[in-house]
């Protein structure tokens, strides 16, 4: 095993994908799920199911703090799951220290790194992201990514760049680095 490689030795053996919106967590998650014959769990979908409303409505009606509380509860629910899975998280999941610790205890946390320019390009027509509504999108993306990058890095066991890379190649690198 190389210096940058790890084994997926968490108690549940999950592969948890974290990173900024537009980093490719959902797409890479689907590919990894298929290649590894593991279920794919999406925390944003689980939050919407738990709250019985879309994330945008949670933000609008209850605010970001209520959303973050629900996000933490979903993570605690996932901690009880013993069967290995690929877990795609929302971009803000690692913002809380408690969540970073929980994520790391569940399996291998993979930070999908992305540059602001790539996010801007990938999300050019996406108007569903509550944190990007109103104002200068490029400025918001750059500032949010600057704030979150150290937290993503703190939560992750490994980091993989996604800029200018096909999702299949990203998934293959993750498999190789986790020795699967």
VEXFI-918220 format. One line per 5 residues: number of its first residue (from 1); their letters; for each residue x, y, z of N, C-alpha, C. Coordinates in steps of 0.02 Angstrom, whole numbers. Example, Ala and Ser with C-alpha at 12.3 -4.5 7.8 and 13.67 -1.06 7.14 Angstrom:
# residues 2
1) as) 660/-284/390/615/-225/390/660/-165/390 | 642/-112/354/684/-53/357/645/2/394
# end
This chain:
# residues 180
1) xxxxx) 43/-59/0/0/0/0/45/62/0 | 32/109/-45/72/169/-49/57/219/6 | 100/269/10/94/320/62/28/357/59 | 0/368/-1/-62/405/-8/-123/360/-12 | -113/294/-4/-169/247/-8/-192/229/62
6) xxxxx) -254/210/68/-281/189/133/-325/129/123 | -340/97/177/-387/42/175/-454/68/202 | -507/40/179/-574/61/201/-592/21/263 | -564/42/320/-570/4/382/-619/33/433 | -661/81/414/-710/108/460/-757/53/482
11) xxxxx) -793/62/537/-836/9/564/-889/-14/515 | -910/30/470/-962/12/422/-934/2/352 | -874/24/339/-844/17/274/-875/60/220 | -909/114/241/-938/159/192/-884/198/155 | -901/220/94/-860/268/58/-902/331/55
16) xxxxx) -879/384/87/-917/445/95/-886/500/51 | -925/527/6/-901/580/-39/-923/647/-13 | -873/691/-3/-887/759/19/-856/807/-31 | -877/869/-28/-849/921/-71/-902/973/-87 | -880/1024/-121/-923/1081/-138/-974/1061/-190
21) xxxxx) -1028/1100/-194/-1078/1088/-245/-1044/1091/-313 | -1064/1045/-356/-1035/1042/-423/-969/1004/-427 | -947/975/-371/-884/938/-372/-892/869/-405 | -953/845/-409/-966/781/-441/-984/725/-392 | -1004/742/-332/-1019/691/-281/-1073/642/-305
26) xxxxx) -1128/668/-331/-1183/625/-353/-1163/582/-413 | -1131/612/-461/-1111/575/-522/-1059/522/-506 | -1007/541/-471/-954/494/-452/-983/440/-406 | -1028/460/-362/-1060/413/-317/-1098/359/-355 | -1135/378/-407/-1172/329/-448/-1124/280/-481
31) xxxxx) -1069/306/-506/-1019/264/-540/-987/215/-490 | -966/241/-433/-935/198/-382/-984/145/-358 | -1045/165/-347/-1097/119/-325/-1104/61/-373 | -1107/77/-437/-1113/26/-489/-1051/-18/-492 | -992/12/-492/-930/-26/-499/-917/-72/-438
36) xxxxx) -939/-50/-380/-926/-88/-319/-985/-130/-297 | -1040/-126/-334/-1102/-162/-316/-1123/-146/-245 | -1121/-81/-229/-1143/-57/-163/-1202/-10/-173 | -1247/-6/-124/-1301/44/-130/-1274/115/-127 | -1308/160/-161/-1291/232/-158/-1343/266/-114
41) xxxxx) -1318/302/-64/-1362/341/-20/-1345/414/-29 | -1395/455/-39/-1386/527/-49/-1415/564/11 | -1373/598/48/-1397/631/109/-1447/686/95 | -1440/721/39/-1489/773/23/-1558/743/12 | -1562/686/-23/-1626/653/-33/-1654/629/34
46) xxxxx) -1611/605/78/-1633/582/144/-1660/640/186 | -1628/698/180/-1651/758/216/-1720/778/190 | -1728/779/125/-1793/798/96/-1848/749/118 | -1831/686/122/-1880/636/144/-1897/647/217 | -1847/658/259/-1858/669/330/-1900/732/343
51) xxxxx) -1884/785/307/-1920/849/316/-1985/852/276 | -1994/806/230/-2052/804/186/-2060/868/146 | -2002/894/124/-2002/953/80/-1934/960/47 | -1931/995/-9/-1866/1006/-42/-1820/1049/1 | -1755/1041/-11/-1706/1079/27/-1717/1154/20
56) xxxxx) -1733/1176/-40/-1744/1248/-51/-1801/1274/-6 | -1852/1233/4/-1908/1253/47/-1888/1252/121 | -1846/1203/140/-1821/1202/210/-1784/1267/224 | -1740/1287/179/-1703/1350/187/-1751/1409/191 | -1799/1412/145/-1846/1469/142/-1891/1472/203
61) xxxxx) -1917/1416/226/-1966/1416/280/-1935/1412/349 | -1882/1373/356/-1854/1360/422/-1785/1389/433 | -1750/1406/378/-1684/1435/384/-1628/1383/381 | -1568/1409/371/-1510/1365/363/-1495/1324/425 | -1504/1354/485/-1489/1317/546/-1533/1254/553
66) xxxxx) -1597/1260/537/-1642/1203/540/-1621/1150/490 | -1600/1172/431/-1575/1125/382/-1514/1089/408 | -1467/1125/438/-1405/1094/465/-1421/1045/521 | -1471/1059/561/-1493/1013/614/-1518/947/583 | -1559/954/532/-1586/894/498/-1529/855/466
71) xxxxx) -1482/891/437/-1423/860/406/-1384/818/457 | -1373/845/516/-1338/808/569/-1377/747/591 | -1443/753/595/-1484/696/615/-1481/640/564 | -1482/658/500/-1476/607/447/-1409/571/453 | -1357/608/467/-1291/578/475/-1290/529/534
76) xxxxx) -1322/547/588/-1327/502/646/-1367/439/628 | -1419/448/588/-1458/390/565/-1414/343/523 | -1373/373/480/-1329/333/437/-1276/295/478 | -1257/323/533/-1207/291/576/-1231/223/600 | -1296/215/604/-1326/152/627/-1325/98/572
81) xxxxx) -1315/119/511/-1316/72/454/-1250/33/453 | -1254/-32/455/-1194/-74/457/-1173/-100/388 | -1220/-104/341/-1203/-128/275/-1165/-73/237 | -1108/-90/207/-1069/-39/170/-1110/-7/115 | -1097/57/103/-1131/95/51/-1085/150/27
86) xxxxx) -1101/176/-32/-1070/238/-56/-1118/293/-34 | -1093/343/1/-1135/397/27/-1114/463/-5 | -1160/494/-39/-1149/560/-69/-1180/611/-22 | -1139/658/2/-1164/707/51/-1178/774/17 | -1216/815/52/-1226/884/31/-1162/923/43
91) xxxxx) -1153/977/7/-1091/1016/11/-1076/1045/80 | -1128/1055/121/-1117/1085/187/-1111/1035/243 | -1117/971/228/-1116/920/281/-1055/927/328 | -995/938/303/-937/941/348/-928/1008/384 | -975/1053/380/-966/1119/411/-965/1115/488
96) xxxxx) -1000/1067/516/-1001/1060/589/-947/1011/610 | -912/1027/663/-860/983/690/-889/914/706 | -948/912/736/-980/849/753/-988/806/690 | -1009/837/636/-1019/799/574/-953/773/546 | -900/814/549/-835/791/524/-812/729/562
101) xxxxx) -821/729/627/-801/671/668/-844/610/651 | -909/620/644/-954/565/626/-936/537/557 | -925/580/509/-907/558/442/-845/514/443 | -793/537/477/-730/500/479/-738/433/515 | -784/428/561/-793/365/598/-833/313/558
106) xxxxx) -864/333/503/-908/289/466/-874/249/411 | -814/269/392/-780/236/337/-728/282/308 | -719/279/243/-668/320/209/-702/382/180 | -679/440/202/-706/503/177/-661/528/121 | -692/539/63/-656/561/3/-680/632/-14
111) xxxxx) -632/678/-12/-646/748/-30/-636/757/-105 | -690/772/-141/-686/787/-212/-672/861/-219 | -610/877/-235/-588/947/-240/-607/976/-308 | -626/1040/-307/-646/1074/-368/-628/1148/-361 | -608/1178/-416/-591/1250/-418/-655/1291/-431
116) xxxxx) -656/1354/-407/-715/1396/-418/-737/1401/-491 | -689/1407/-537/-706/1414/-608/-744/1353/-633 | -725/1294/-609/-759/1232/-630/-830/1231/-602 | -839/1252/-540/-906/1254/-510/-950/1302/-550 | -924/1361/-565/-962/1411/-603/-985/1381/-669
121) xxxxx) -940/1346/-703/-956/1316/-768/-1009/1260/-759 | -998/1216/-711/-1043/1159/-702/-1112/1180/-678 | -1117/1234/-640/-1181/1255/-613/-1211/1316/-648 | -1187/1331/-708/-1208/1391/-744/-1284/1397/-751 | -1318/1342/-764/-1391/1345/-773/-1430/1320/-713
126) xxxxx) -1396/1302/-659/-1430/1274/-600/-1453/1331/-554 | -1518/1337/-546/-1546/1389/-503/-1576/1360/-439 | -1561/1297/-425/-1592/1263/-368/-1552/1269/-303 | -1493/1298/-305/-1448/1300/-247/-1464/1361/-203 | -1493/1350/-144/-1514/1407/-102/-1457/1455/-84
131) xxxxx) -1397/1429/-73/-1342/1473/-52/-1314/1515/-109 | -1335/1502/-171/-1311/1540/-228/-1362/1589/-255 | -1419/1595/-221/-1472/1639/-246/-1456/1712/-231 | -1470/1755/-279/-1460/1827/-271/-1387/1846/-270 | -1371/1903/-299/-1302/1928/-298/-1258/1895/-350
136) xxxxx) -1194/1906/-343/-1144/1882/-390/-1126/1810/-374 | -1146/1764/-419/-1135/1692/-408/-1060/1676/-403 | -1020/1706/-446/-948/1691/-445/-918/1712/-378 | -937/1769/-354/-912/1793/-289/-934/1746/-232 | -998/1726/-234/-1023/1681/-182/-987/1613/-183
141) xxxxx) -979/1586/-243/-945/1521/-250/-874/1526/-224 | -838/1577/-245/-769/1586/-224/-763/1593/-149 | -806/1633/-119/-803/1645/-46/-823/1582/-7 | -878/1550/-27/-899/1489/8/-846/1434/3 | -817/1425/-55/-766/1374/-64/-704/1390/-22
146) xxxxx) -686/1453/-18/-629/1474/23/-642/1458/97 | -703/1469/120/-721/1454/190/-723/1379/204 | -748/1341/156/-760/1270/167/-700/1225/154 | -655/1245/111/-599/1201/91/-561/1173/151 | -542/1213/201/-506/1184/258/-547/1133/297
151) xxxxx) -613/1143/299/-657/1096/334/-664/1030/296 | -668/1035/230/-669/974/189/-605/935/200 | -549/971/196/-484/938/204/-478/906/273 | -504/938/324/-502/911/392/-543/847/399 | -598/843/363/-642/785/368/-618/725/328
156) xxxxx) -578/738/276/-561/686/227/-502/643/247 | -507/580/227/-450/534/230/-407/543/167 | -440/554/110/-404/566/47/-440/621/8 | -402/653/-37/-429/705/-80/-415/686/-153 | -464/700/-195/-457/686/-266/-481/747/-305
161) xxxxx) -438/770/-352/-457/827/-394/-507/805/-447 | -557/847/-459/-608/830/-510/-607/878/-569 | -568/932/-566/-565/980/-621/-541/946/-685 | -575/958/-739/-555/933/-806/-546/857/-808 | -583/821/-765/-578/748/-764/-646/718/-772
166) xxxxx) -650/664/-810/-712/628/-818/-729/592/-753 | -793/589/-735/-813/556/-673/-788/483/-668 | -786/448/-724/-761/378/-724/-689/376/-699 | -648/423/-721/-577/425/-700/-571/442/-626 | -614/486/-602/-615/504/-531/-633/442/-489
171) xxxxx) -685/406/-511/-706/345/-476/-650/293/-476 | -616/285/-532/-561/236/-536/-505/255/-488 | -489/319/-483/-437/341/-437/-457/326/-365 | -519/339/-349/-543/325/-280/-536/251/-265 | -559/209/-310/-553/136/-300/-481/116/-289
176) xxxxx) -437/142/-329/-365/125/-324/-337/147/-256 | -354/208/-236/-325/236/-175/-354/205/-112 | -414/177/-117/-444/144/-59/-429/69/-62 | -396/48/-115/-378/-23/-124/-438/-68/-131 | -487/-48/-172/-546/-89/-185/-545/-116/-256
# end
